[in-house]
Structures are given as C-alpha cells and as structure tokens.
Amino acid sequence: MALFKRRPAGKPGEWYYCIRHGTVEEGPECRAADRLGPYATREEAGHAMETARERDEAWRTDPRWNDEGRDDKGDGGA
C-alpha cells in the first residue's frame, strides 16, 4: 500500500472529459491519462470527443502533415 496517494493534476474550475467513464468533471477527478482538457466551460468539455474528432480530421487532411503524393524532394512531384 502506498504511503501517499497521488492526486490528479489540475485545478478546480477547469473542466475535463473523462474518456474512461464518459463523464464531464470539474477539476481533477480521474487520472490525466483518462481525460481530455482542460476546457473553459462544462459545455466545451461535454463536446470533447466531437472536438477531438474534428481536430483529428483537420490534422489528417492538413497538407503540411500529409505525405501522400510527395516525391523524395518533398515538392509534390513538381
């Protein structure tokens, strides 16, 4: 048994989305590896998975990170 319990990092007043429990939390409740955030409002935290999907899609289609269609010179075959 541990002598000291590790407390999740974060501050009250910050909102998080726990991906393990599928819930919105104020302040640190679950461990950092299981949550997204911090968000400024409860509503923003409630849309965390949608925001993550949108950001993931933007990243996947960003030409600065998309190597498809490039040759060895990195100029897109031009």
C-alpha positions as CSV (number, residue, x, y, z in Angstrom):
1,M,0.0,0.0,0.0
2,A,1.3,3.4,-0.9
3,L,2.0,5.9,1.8
4,F,0.9,8.8,-0.3
5,K,-1.9,8.8,-2.7
6,R,-1.2,10.5,-6.0
7,R,-3.7,13.3,-6.7
8,P,-4.6,14.0,-10.3
9,A,-3.1,17.2,-11.6
10,G,-5.4,20.1,-12.4
11,K,-7.3,22.9,-10.8
12,P,-10.9,23.3,-9.6
13,G,-12.8,25.5,-12.1
14,E,-11.2,23.7,-15.0
15,W,-13.5,21.2,-16.9
16,Y,-12.4,17.8,-18.2
17,Y,-13.9,15.0,-20.1
18,C,-13.1,11.5,-18.7
19,I,-12.9,9.1,-21.6
20,R,-12.9,6.1,-19.3
21,H,-16.2,7.0,-17.6
22,G,-17.7,9.2,-20.4
23,T,-18.4,12.0,-18.0
24,V,-17.6,15.7,-17.5
25,E,-15.6,16.5,-14.4
26,E,-14.8,19.8,-12.7
27,G,-11.3,19.9,-11.5
28,P,-9.1,16.8,-11.3
29,E,-11.0,13.6,-10.5
30,C,-9.7,10.9,-12.8
31,R,-6.1,10.4,-13.8
32,A,-4.7,12.5,-16.6
33,A,-4.3,9.6,-19.0
34,D,-8.0,9.1,-18.9
35,R,-9.2,12.6,-19.5
36,L,-9.3,15.4,-22.1
37,G,-8.9,19.0,-21.2
38,P,-8.8,21.3,-19.5
39,Y,-11.7,23.2,-21.0
40,A,-13.1,26.6,-20.0
41,T,-16.7,25.5,-19.6
42,R,-18.7,22.4,-18.8
43,E,-20.3,22.7,-22.2
44,E,-16.9,22.6,-24.0
45,A,-15.9,19.6,-22.0
46,G,-19.2,17.9,-22.9
47,H,-18.2,18.2,-26.6
48,A,-14.7,17.0,-26.1
49,M,-15.0,13.8,-28.2
50,E,-16.5,15.8,-31.1
51,T,-13.8,18.4,-30.8
52,A,-11.1,15.7,-30.8
53,R,-12.7,14.1,-34.0
54,E,-12.7,17.5,-35.7
55,R,-9.1,18.2,-34.8
56,D,-8.0,14.7,-35.8
57,E,-9.7,15.1,-39.2
58,A,-8.1,18.6,-39.7
59,W,-4.7,17.1,-38.9
60,R,-5.2,14.2,-41.2
61,T,-6.1,16.4,-44.2
62,D,-3.5,19.2,-43.4
63,P,-1.1,19.3,-46.4
64,R,1.8,20.2,-44.1
65,W,1.4,16.7,-42.5
66,N,0.2,14.7,-45.4
67,D,3.0,12.9,-47.2
68,E,0.8,11.3,-49.9
69,G,1.6,12.5,-53.4
70,R,5.1,13.7,-52.5
71,D,8.3,12.5,-54.1
72,D,11.7,12.3,-52.4
73,K,12.2,16.1,-52.8
74,G,9.1,16.9,-50.9
75,D,7.7,19.1,-53.6
76,G,4.7,17.0,-54.5
77,G,6.3,15.7,-57.7
78,A,6.5,19.1,-59.4
